[in-house]
Amino acid sequence: MSLYVRLSTSFFTHLKTVRLHVRVGDDAYWLPPRLWSYAAEHQPDGDFSKYTAEELAHILGYSKDAKVMLEALQRACFMDGMSIHGWADHNAYHLGEFGLLRGL
């Protein structure tokens, strides 16, 4: 099964991405899409509250300071606490399509 996430054409120049870039450098250009891709397959509700910062960094392939990465995603508003910001508005269809297959 192939799943898709929506990436706005303004992602690379959006203020949120700029703010993330200030904190984590060029990793800002791939961290959110990897987070969204993982969520589409494994956390279709966008909730990562059962994950530690270190587990999330490992999943995303981020080898630097996990707590700095998580705080940067939160401060740039890509995450609200441990949930993906705006997931229900932009990608919640994964919960309906894929979540039903997983029994969520």
C-alpha positions as CSV (number, residue, x, y, z in Angstrom):
1,M,0.0,0.0,0.0
2,S,1.3,3.4,-0.9
3,L,0.3,6.4,1.2
4,Y,0.7,10.1,0.6
5,V,1.0,13.2,2.7
6,R,0.2,16.7,1.5
7,L,3.1,19.1,1.2
8,S,2.2,22.7,0.6
9,T,4.2,24.4,-2.2
10,S,5.1,27.1,0.3
11,F,6.6,24.6,2.8
12,F,10.2,25.6,2.0
13,T,9.7,29.4,2.4
14,H,7.0,29.3,5.1
15,L,7.8,31.1,8.3
16,K,7.4,27.9,10.3
17,T,10.1,26.3,8.2
18,V,12.3,29.4,8.5
19,R,11.9,29.2,12.3
20,L,12.8,25.5,12.3
21,H,15.8,26.2,10.1
22,V,17.1,28.8,12.5
23,R,17.1,26.1,15.2
24,V,18.2,22.9,13.4
25,G,19.8,24.1,10.1
26,D,19.1,22.3,6.8
27,D,17.5,19.4,8.7
28,A,14.4,21.6,8.8
29,Y,13.8,20.8,5.1
30,W,13.3,17.0,5.7
31,L,12.3,16.6,9.4
32,P,8.6,17.6,9.0
33,P,8.0,15.5,5.8
34,R,9.6,12.5,7.5
35,L,7.4,13.1,10.5
36,W,4.3,13.3,8.4
37,S,5.3,10.2,6.4
38,Y,5.9,8.2,9.5
39,A,2.6,9.4,10.9
40,A,0.7,8.4,7.8
41,E,1.9,4.8,8.1
42,H,2.2,4.3,11.9
43,Q,0.4,7.1,13.8
44,P,-2.5,8.1,11.6
45,D,-4.0,10.2,14.4
46,G,-0.8,12.3,14.4
47,D,-0.4,11.7,18.2
48,F,3.2,10.9,19.4
49,S,2.5,11.2,23.1
50,K,3.7,7.6,23.6
51,Y,7.1,8.4,22.1
52,T,10.1,9.9,23.8
53,A,12.2,12.6,22.1
54,E,14.9,10.0,21.5
55,E,12.6,7.5,19.9
56,L,11.1,10.2,17.6
57,A,14.6,11.3,16.6
58,H,15.6,7.8,15.8
59,I,12.5,7.2,13.7
60,L,13.2,10.4,11.8
61,G,16.8,9.7,11.3
62,Y,18.0,12.7,13.3
63,S,21.3,11.9,14.9
64,K,21.8,15.2,16.8
65,D,20.3,16.2,20.2
66,A,16.7,14.7,20.2
67,K,15.4,17.2,22.8
68,V,16.6,20.1,20.8
69,M,14.9,18.6,17.7
70,L,11.6,18.1,19.5
71,E,11.7,21.6,21.1
72,A,12.5,23.1,17.6
73,L,9.5,21.3,16.0
74,Q,7.3,22.5,18.8
75,R,8.5,26.1,18.8
76,A,8.2,26.4,15.1
77,C,4.6,25.1,15.5
78,F,5.0,21.9,13.5
79,M,4.0,20.0,16.7
80,D,1.5,21.0,19.4
81,G,3.0,19.2,22.4
82,M,3.4,15.7,21.1
83,S,0.9,15.9,18.3
84,I,1.4,17.1,14.7
85,H,0.0,20.6,14.4
86,G,-3.0,20.7,12.0
87,W,-2.9,17.0,11.2
88,A,-6.6,16.7,11.4
89,D,-7.1,19.5,8.9
90,H,-4.5,18.4,6.4
91,N,-3.9,14.6,6.7
92,A,-6.6,13.0,8.9
93,Y,-7.8,11.1,5.9
94,H,-5.1,8.6,6.9
95,L,-7.0,7.8,10.0
96,G,-10.2,7.1,8.0
97,E,-8.5,5.1,5.3
98,F,-5.5,3.4,7.0
99,G,-6.8,3.5,10.5
100,L,-9.8,1.4,9.6
101,L,-7.4,-1.3,8.3
102,R,-5.5,-1.2,11.5
103,G,-8.6,-1.2,13.7
104,L,-8.1,2.2,15.1
